[in-house]
Amino acid sequence: MSLLEVTNVKKIYSTRFGGNKVQALSNVTFTVEEGEFVAIMGESGSGKTTLLNILAALDKPTEGEVLLEGKNIVHLTEKEISAFRRKNLGFVFQDFNLLDTFSLRDNIYLPLVLAGEDHREMAQKIRPIAQALHITELLEKFPYEVSGGQKQRAAVARALITSPRLVLADEPTGALDSKAAAALLSMFGEINEDGQTILMVTHSAQAASHASRVLFIKDGEVFHQIYRADKTRQEMYHMISDTLTILTTGGEAYA
C-alpha cells in the first residue's frame, strides 16, 4: 500500500455570493510511496497550492479521496484534524513561519509542546536533528539574529522533530539566495536518503531536479510526470525545463 493515495480529487470554489464557480482541481490522481521525494510543479493558477492545502488537511476537496496510510483524511472532524497534523505531517514554508519572540530551540520545540511532550524527551529529540542540520550552535538565537538559510534549517528541524510520516514543503527555497537554496536542497536529499518521505511544491526547476519524481499540474490535473531513475541532476533539470516549456506553449509532453 502506498503511503499517500490521492484519487479523483476535485475542488470547486464558489464566489462570495455563489454566482460563479471556479474549478481549481478537476481530477487529480496519484500516489506517493514511502521514502519518495516528490516535487509538484505547474504555472500559477494550475491548482498546486490548492492541492497542497488539501494534502495538509487545511482544506477539503469537493470530491475525491486522500488516504494517508489507508486513513481517509477528507472525513476527519475538525477536532481530529489538529491531532492528525501533529502526528503525521511536518511543514516547511517559504517564509519560515518562525516566531520572533521564541528562540530557534523553542520554535523547533513548538509542535512537541502542543502535543504535551515531556521537556526531557524534547531535549533528546532535538539533539540529533540539530546536529544533522548544523544548527546546534544557533539554538539559543532568535530568528532575527540568523540568516534566511539558517531560519529555513530551523524550520526543517521543526518539521522533522515529530518524526512525521510526510513532510510537505511549500516553495522552501523561495526566500533563499542560490547558495542557501542549494544547501537546503542538499539537506533535503540527505533527509530523504534516511527514509523521510517529502512532497515539495516549487516553481524552481533547480529545486525540483533534486526530487526522485516530478509531477506537473496543468488546469487542475496531473499533466505529466518524470522519474529520476538513473538520470543525473543535470539531466533531470533539462527534462523539467523542457516540460515546463511545453506546459506554457501547449504542446505534448515527452513520454
C-alpha positions in Angstrom: 0.0 0.0 0.0 1.3 3.5 -0.9 1.9 6.0 1.9 -0.3 8.6 0.2 -3.1 7.9 -2.2 -4.9 10.8 -4.0 -7.9 9.6 -6.0 -10.1 11.7 -8.3 -9.7 14.9 -6.2 -11.8 17.8 -7.4 -12.1 21.3 -5.8 -14.7 23.8 -6.8 -14.8 27.3 -5.2 -17.9 29.4 -5.2 -17.6 33.2 -5.4 -18.8 35.3 -2.4 -22.5 35.3 -3.4 -22.4 31.9 -5.1 -22.9 33.4 -8.6 -19.8 31.9 -10.2 -17.9 28.7 -9.6 -14.1 28.2 -10.1 -12.7 24.7 -10.6 -9.2 24.7 -9.0 -8.7 20.9 -9.3 -10.6 18.8 -11.8 -9.4 15.2 -11.4 -6.2 14.7 -9.6 -5.0 11.1 -9.1 -1.5 10.0 -7.9 0.3 8.0 -5.2 3.4 8.6 -3.2 5.4 5.7 -1.9 7.1 5.6 1.4 10.6 7.2 1.1 9.9 9.1 -2.1 10.9 12.7 -2.7 8.2 14.1 -5.0 8.1 17.6 -6.4 4.9 19.2 -7.7 5.2 21.9 -10.4 2.9 24.0 -12.5 2.1 27.5 -13.6 0.5 30.0 -11.2 -3.2 29.1 -11.0 -2.6 25.5 -12.0 -4.0 24.2 -8.7 -0.8 23.0 -7.0 -1.3 25.3 -3.9 -4.9 24.1 -3.6 -3.7 20.5 -3.8 -1.1 21.1 -1.1 -3.7 22.6 1.2 -5.9 19.6 0.7 -3.0 17.2 1.5 -2.2 19.2 4.6 -5.9 18.9 5.7 -6.2 22.7 5.6 -8.9 22.4 3.0 -11.4 19.7 1.9 -11.9 18.6 -1.7 -15.3 18.9 -3.3 -15.0 15.3 -4.4 -12.4 12.5 -4.1 -10.3 10.8 -1.5 -6.9 11.5 0.2 -5.6 8.5 2.1 -2.5 8.6 4.3 -1.5 5.1 5.3 -5.1 4.0 4.4 -6.8 6.7 6.5 -9.1 9.0 4.6 -8.2 12.5 5.9 -11.1 14.0 3.9 -13.6 12.7 6.5 -11.7 13.8 9.7 -13.6 16.1 12.1 -12.1 19.5 13.0 -11.1 18.1 16.4 -9.3 15.1 14.7 -7.5 17.2 12.1 -5.3 19.1 14.5 -4.1 15.8 16.2 -3.7 14.2 12.8 -1.4 17.0 11.5 0.7 16.9 14.7 1.2 13.2 14.5 1.6 12.7 10.8 2.7 15.8 8.9 5.7 18.2 9.0 5.5 21.6 7.3 8.2 23.7 5.7 7.1 27.1 4.4 8.6 29.7 2.0 8.6 32.4 4.7 9.8 30.1 7.5 6.8 30.9 9.9 9.1 31.2 12.9 8.0 33.2 15.9 10.4 36.1 16.5 9.8 36.1 20.3 10.9 32.5 20.5 14.5 31.2 20.2 15.2 28.7 17.4 15.1 26.0 20.1 11.6 27.0 21.3 10.4 27.3 17.7 11.5 23.8 17.0 10.0 22.5 20.2 6.6 24.1 19.5 4.9 21.0 17.8 6.0 18.9 20.8 4.8 21.4 23.3 1.4 21.4 21.6 1.4 17.6 21.8 2.2 17.8 25.5 5.5 16.0 25.4 7.9 16.0 28.4 10.8 18.5 28.2 13.4 15.8 28.7 12.1 13.9 25.7 12.1 17.1 23.6 15.8 17.7 24.5 16.7 14.2 23.4 14.8 14.6 20.1 16.3 17.9 19.1 19.9 16.9 19.6 20.4 14.6 16.5 18.3 16.8 14.3 20.2 20.0 15.2 23.5 18.2 14.6 22.3 16.9 11.2 21.1 20.3 10.1 24.2 22.1 11.5 22.3 24.4 13.8 23.3 23.2 17.3 25.3 26.4 18.0 22.3 28.5 16.8 19.6 27.1 19.0 19.6 29.9 21.6 19.5 32.6 18.9 16.3 34.3 17.8 15.1 34.3 14.2 16.1 37.9 13.6 19.6 37.1 14.6 20.3 34.5 11.9 20.3 34.3 8.1 17.5 33.1 5.8 19.2 29.8 5.2 19.6 29.3 9.0 16.0 30.1 9.6 14.9 27.6 7.0 17.1 24.9 8.6 15.4 25.6 11.9 12.0 25.3 10.1 13.1 22.0 8.7 14.1 20.9 12.2 10.7 21.9 13.5 9.1 19.8 10.7 11.2 16.7 11.5 11.1 16.7 15.3 7.7 14.9 15.4 9.0 12.1 13.1 6.2 12.8 10.6 5.1 10.3 8.1 5.2 13.0 5.4 6.9 16.4 5.1 5.1 19.0 3.0 7.3 21.8 1.7 5.7 24.9 0.1 8.3 26.7 -2.1 11.0 26.1 0.6 13.8 27.8 -1.4 11.6 30.8 -2.5 13.1 33.2 0.1 16.7 32.0 -0.1 19.7 33.0 -2.2 21.2 30.5 -4.5 23.8 29.3 -2.1 21.4 28.8 0.8 18.9 27.1 -1.5 21.5 24.7 -2.7 22.5 23.8 0.9 18.8 23.3 1.9 18.1 21.0 -1.1 21.2 19.0 -0.3 19.9 18.5 3.2 16.5 17.5 1.8 18.3 14.9 -0.2 20.1 13.6 2.9 16.9 13.5 4.9 15.2 11.6 2.1 18.1 9.1 1.9 17.5 8.5 5.6 13.9 7.4 4.7 11.9 10.6 5.1 9.1 11.0 2.6 8.9 14.5 1.2 6.4 16.2 -1.1 7.5 19.7 -2.3 5.7 22.3 -4.3 8.1 24.5 -6.2 8.4 26.9 -9.2 12.1 26.1 -9.4 13.4 23.6 -11.9 16.6 23.6 -10.0 14.9 22.6 -6.8 12.7 20.0 -8.5 15.8 18.4 -10.0 16.7 17.1 -6.5 13.5 15.1 -6.3 13.1 11.4 -7.3 9.9 12.2 -9.2 8.3 15.4 -10.5 4.5 15.8 -11.1 3.3 18.6 -13.4 -0.1 20.1 -12.7 -2.0 21.8 -15.6 -5.6 23.1 -15.5 -6.2 21.2 -12.2 -5.0 17.8 -13.4 -1.8 15.8 -13.4 -0.4 16.6 -16.9 2.9 14.6 -16.8 5.5 13.1 -14.5 9.2 12.5 -14.7 11.1 9.8 -12.7 14.7 10.3 -11.8 15.7 6.6 -12.1 19.4 6.7 -13.2 19.3 10.3 -14.5 21.8 12.9 -13.3 20.5 16.0 -11.6 21.5 18.0 -14.7 19.6 15.6 -17.0 16.6 16.0 -14.7 16.9 19.8 -14.8 16.8 19.8 -18.6 13.8 17.4 -18.8 12.0 19.5 -16.2 12.8 22.7 -18.1 11.6 21.2 -21.4 8.3 20.0 -19.8 7.7 23.5 -18.3 8.2 25.0 -21.7 5.6 22.5 -23.1 3.2 23.4 -20.3 3.3 27.1 -21.3 3.2 26.6 -25.0 0.5 24.0 -25.1 2.5 21.1 -26.7 2.6 17.5 -25.7 4.9 16.2 -23.0 7.6 13.7 -23.8 6.9 10.1 -22.9 
